[in-house]
Every structure is written in structure tokens, then in C-alpha cells.
Amino acid sequence: MSLASAATLLARVTRELGGAFTAEAVASAGADGLRRLGLTRQKAAYVAGLAERVRDGRLRLASLARLDDDAARARLLEVPGVGPWTAGVYLLMALRRPDVWPPGDLALHRAMVAACGLPSPPTSEAAARVAARWAPWRAVAARVLWHGYLEGRRR
């Protein structure tokens, strides 16, 4: 999904949920309500399920901040629809962890071509090996690479 498409969808969902993109509002809409707003069947089920877990306390987002990276990632990966990339981006963006590399991020892989002088975008495994050199600041490197990627798209 493009950034523009995602922004449009987020605006529509937020507007239709009464301006509040909260676990309560999303869980109340349910998967069917989210599908009517434009989410695919699978994404709607995952988002509604996540909202239910947050609403009923099975997933306490505030408690994730007190866990180390591996424990927080493992807790997130228990949620259907949350994979390694989503967990990594949550740790990097929401929890602001400094040494997280989101696996499989195509924009990062493409940005690494120019930044690292690679002949083509690396596989996820190869990108992780390159990123290991940037520990303990892999999240900083990811942000710099994302910025470079977005700047390249604007040109």
C-alpha cells in the first residue's frame, strides 16, 4: 500500500469512527465495519482482533515499554496479523527503541542500494547483516534510510 493510499484510508476510518482511532471505537466497528470503510477482509479481521485484545486487556500496550526488545517483540508476535516487520516498526516508532531493524522493509532495502553502494536491493537476510554493523543504533540508520528513500521519491 502506498503512503498516500494509507493516509487516505486512515483519514476515512478515523472520520467514520467519530474522529477517534481508539481500540474501543475500532472494536465497536468490528471487522465488518472496517471492511465497509475499505480494509481488506484479512486486514479488517486483524485490526478488529488487535483492538479487541487491547480493549479487553489481553494486550497491554503500556506494559510493552517495560519489556526488553526481545520480550516486547515476542508479545506482539502473539497477536494474529502482527509479523516481524510490524513488531519491529512498533518497537522502533512507538517505543522509540534505538537498536531495532524492521525485517523485510522494501523501502529500506531500496535505500540501501544508494547508501551502501549495492548493485541491487538486498534480501531481508542480507539487509539484516548489513544493518548489524550499525548496532546499537540500527533504528537511527533505518530512519535515515527511510528519509533518503522518501526524498528520492519526491524528486
C-alpha positions in Angstrom: 0.0 0.0 0.0 1.3 3.4 -0.9 1.8 6.1 1.7 -0.9 8.2 0.0 -3.4 5.4 0.0 -2.6 4.6 3.6 -3.1 8.2 4.6 -6.5 8.4 2.8 -7.7 5.2 4.4 -6.6 6.3 7.8 -8.4 9.6 7.4 -11.6 7.8 6.2 -11.5 5.3 9.1 -10.8 8.0 11.7 -13.6 10.2 10.4 -16.1 7.3 10.3 -15.2 6.3 13.8 -16.1 9.7 15.1 -12.7 11.2 15.0 -11.3 8.7 17.5 -9.0 5.9 16.3 -9.1 4.1 19.6 -9.3 0.4 20.5 -12.8 0.9 21.7 -14.0 2.6 18.5 -12.3 0.1 16.3 -13.6 -2.9 18.3 -17.1 -1.5 18.2 -16.9 -1.2 14.4 -15.8 -4.8 14.1 -14.3 -6.4 11.1 -17.5 -5.9 9.0 -17.5 -2.2 9.7 -13.8 -1.9 8.9 -14.4 -3.7 5.6 -17.1 -1.3 4.7 -14.5 1.5 5.2 -12.1 0.0 2.7 -9.9 -2.5 4.6 -9.5 -5.9 3.0 -11.2 -8.9 4.7 -8.0 -10.1 6.3 -6.7 -6.7 7.4 -10.1 -5.9 8.9 -10.1 -9.1 10.9 -6.6 -8.5 12.1 -7.2 -4.9 13.1 -10.5 -5.7 14.8 -8.8 -8.6 16.6 -6.0 -6.3 17.8 -8.5 -3.7 19.0 -10.4 -6.4 21.0 -7.1 -7.6 22.6 -6.3 -4.0 23.6 -9.8 -3.3 24.8 -10.2 -6.4 26.9 -6.7 -6.1 28.4 -5.1 -9.2 26.8 -2.6 -6.9 25.2 -1.5 -4.0 27.4 0.5 -1.7 25.1 1.8 0.4 28.1 3.4 -2.8 29.6 5.4 -3.4 26.4 7.5 -0.3 27.2 8.8 -2.0 30.3 9.9 -5.2 28.5 13.2 -5.6 26.7 13.2 -5.7 22.9 13.0 -9.4 22.5 10.2 -9.9 25.1 8.2 -7.0 23.6 8.6 -8.4 20.1 7.6 -11.9 21.3 4.5 -10.4 23.0 3.5 -8.6 19.8 4.1 -11.6 17.6 1.4 -13.5 19.7 -1.2 -11.3 18.1 -2.7 -12.7 14.8 -1.7 -10.5 11.9 1.4 -9.0 13.6 4.5 -10.3 12.0 8.2 -9.5 12.4 8.0 -6.3 10.4 5.0 -4.9 12.3 6.6 -5.8 15.6 9.8 -4.2 14.6 8.2 -1.0 13.4 6.2 -0.8 16.6 9.3 -1.1 18.7 11.1 1.5 16.5 8.3 4.1 16.2 6.0 3.7 19.2 8.5 2.6 21.8 11.4 4.5 20.2 13.9 1.7 20.7 17.3 2.6 19.4 18.6 -0.8 18.1 15.7 -2.2 16.1 15.8 -3.2 12.4 12.4 -4.0 10.8 13.0 -7.1 8.7 11.7 -7.2 5.2 11.1 -3.4 4.7 11.4 -2.9 0.9 11.9 0.9 1.2 14.9 0.2 3.5 16.3 -2.4 1.0 15.9 0.1 -1.9 17.6 2.9 0.1 20.5 0.6 1.0 21.4 0.4 -2.7 22.4 4.0 -2.9 23.6 4.4 0.7 25.7 1.2 0.7 26.7 1.0 -2.9 24.9 -2.2 -3.5 24.2 -3.4 -7.1 20.6 -4.3 -6.2 18.2 -4.3 -3.2 19.4 -6.9 -0.7 17.3 -9.8 0.6 15.9 -9.3 4.1 18.7 -11.5 5.5 21.4 -9.6 3.7 19.9 -6.3 4.8 19.9 -7.5 8.4 23.6 -8.5 8.1 24.5 -5.0 6.7 22.4 -3.4 9.4 24.1 -5.4 12.2 27.2 -3.1 11.6 25.1 -0.2 12.8 24.2 -1.7 16.2 23.4 -0.3 18.7 21.8 2.4 16.5 20.0 0.4 13.8 16.8 2.3 14.4 18.6 5.6 13.7 20.0 4.1 10.5 16.5 2.9 9.5 15.2 6.4 9.9 18.0 8.0 7.9 17.5 5.4 5.1 13.7 5.9 5.1 14.3 9.7 4.8 16.6 9.2 1.9 14.1 6.8 0.3 11.3 9.3 0.6 13.5 12.2 -0.7 14.4 10.1 -3.7 10.7 9.5 -4.4 9.9 13.2 -4.2 12.5 14.0 -6.9 
